[in-house]
Structures are given as C-alpha cells and as structure tokens.
Amino acid sequence: MSATPAAPIGAPDARLQLAPGLSATVRVPASTANLGPGFDCLGLALGLYDEVTVTVTDGGVTVEATGEGADAVPRDGSHLVARAVIRGLEFAGVSAPGLHLRCANVIPHSRGLGSSATAVVGGLAAASELLAADGRRAGLGESELVQLSGEFEGHPDNAAASVLGGAVVTWMDGHDGYFARRLELHPDIVATAFVPEIESSTHVTRGLLPHSVPRADAVFNLSRTALVVVALTDDPSCLFDATQDRLHQGYRAPALPETTGLIADLRERGHAATVSGAGPSVVVLGTERLGEAEATLAADHGFTMTPLPIGVGVARHT
C-alpha cells in the first residue's frame, strides 16, 4: 500500500520541501482525440471529470482510488497520477516528504476517452496547486502543463484538451517540444459519446497502423483536417465531410468491429461519427442532441449513448 523512500519525493537535493498537511484538489476533463482526420494533433475536452486530491504527508506514497478502474490501479508511487505529481515537483525543483492521493474516477478506462491523459494532467496540475499554495515557487503555466503531459503521453492531443478545455490544435517541433492552441469553438457544437463495456489497448491499435500511406490518402486527410478547424470554429455544417478519415480508422477496424459497425450506421444516418482516440468509444459532433433512435441503435451495437457538454480545462476544485 505504501513505499517509504530513502529521500524526499520530488527533486533530488531540493532545497525547498513542501510541508506536511499542504493539500490541493483539481478537476480534470475527459477528452476525445483525432476528431476523424486529425491524427495525434486535434483534441476536444468532454464534460466528464475525474477529481484528484493530493496531500503532503510525513513519508511514503499512498493512493486511495474510487470509481472507474479503482480495483485495477496501483496504490503506491507507480500510480500514474503519483508519477505525474512527482514529475511536477521535480520540474519546479521542489520535494515533499510524502504524498497521499485520493482519486475519484468517473472517466472510463481504456475506452478512448483520454483517461491516462486525464491522470497525467491531474497529477501535474495538483503539483502546480501545491506549489502555488506553498508560495515559494510559482505554479506551472499552461504551456508547461502541455509540455510535461506531452512527455508522458508521447503526443499532446488528449492532454492539451484536458489542460486548455474546448477544442485544441497541437503539434510537436521534432525536438521533444509539445505545443497547443485552443480554438474558439462554435457555440452550437455539441458532443455525444457512445461507450461500450469492452476495452481497447492504445498500444495494440497503434500497432495496426502502417509506416507509410498512399499520397492520395495523405492529401485527403490534410484537406479534411483543415476543414475540421473550419467546421469547429465557423461552419458546423461541414462536420460530416470534415470528420472523414483515411489515415487510421480503416487500419484499426479489424480490432474494433463493434466500433466500426456503429460508426457506419451513424454516418449512414447523417451523423458526424468518428472513433474516439484509439477506441473503442465513438463520438458524434453536431449542433443537435441525438435522440431515442440513436440510443437504441447504440444499444443494439453494445454501446451506451451519453450526451456530454464540451469540457472546460483542468482547474482547482474547492
């Protein structure tokens, strides 16, 4: 349940150490990545939130988890949230004698809704709030949260959406730099998630992707990715065409037959349906809430339909 380190947790040889009793709570949104063609570069925060509370203790790292996936996560310093808290403290040159984490999980795990990015952003943001509460170091800025969470994830689309909220465009500079900008989302856009009971491994589905694609497919996705930005910010009527993809969804289809079938049926009905991240969840973007017919269709495929507001970025929760 706990592991007592030989040295304070955080930055080695740090001159600044947080005092036991200091505590911070943050609320972090789920996210959907790619939005069809924008593989590893587009993300959208969804109004489903995990909550993380981190308290500085006298020693060791302990984790208390409730809700989604609580029985499957470690309860010591190897927990992803704990690792992110420790990384945030290290980055600031600060240590803590010990940490206790309380994680209230609402976001389903391994469903393509950014649960791992949420954990990373939650840990980093909690570290930032601890730094701000201590007062001797500034908290982490948004760009630092995007960079550090991108280092954990290897791509910043989900994490940046959880940091900034709303829709984001992200990129990497080829030298381990991660960047993001928030789009001014059209106010009429709404999201609907379709979530199955089955899980999917991002590692497995990424392994299905080819190392190269036909030039025509690359050009197709470039045009659709540009169009997604137009649809999200200015003209939602373009969403159906904008969410077409030839870069990743077709290659992942053999591992996601239920997801592929639901997307085909939803798009046949005129809905802008895409795989959410690496799946198996599906997200529909539009300007109207879906109804009973779509809920029944989802159930027939083994999915639960959940209308969601657009998520706001990670924030201190009181």
Helices and strands as residue ranges (DSSP letters): E 9-10, E 16-17, E 23-33, E 42-57, E 60-67, G 70-72, H 80-92, E 94-96, E 98-105, H 115-134, H 142-153, H 157-164, E 167-172, E 178-182, E 190-196, H 202-206, H 215-233, G 236-238, H 239-242, H 249-252, G 253-255, H 257-268, E 272-275, E 282-286, H 292-300, E 303-308, E 315-316
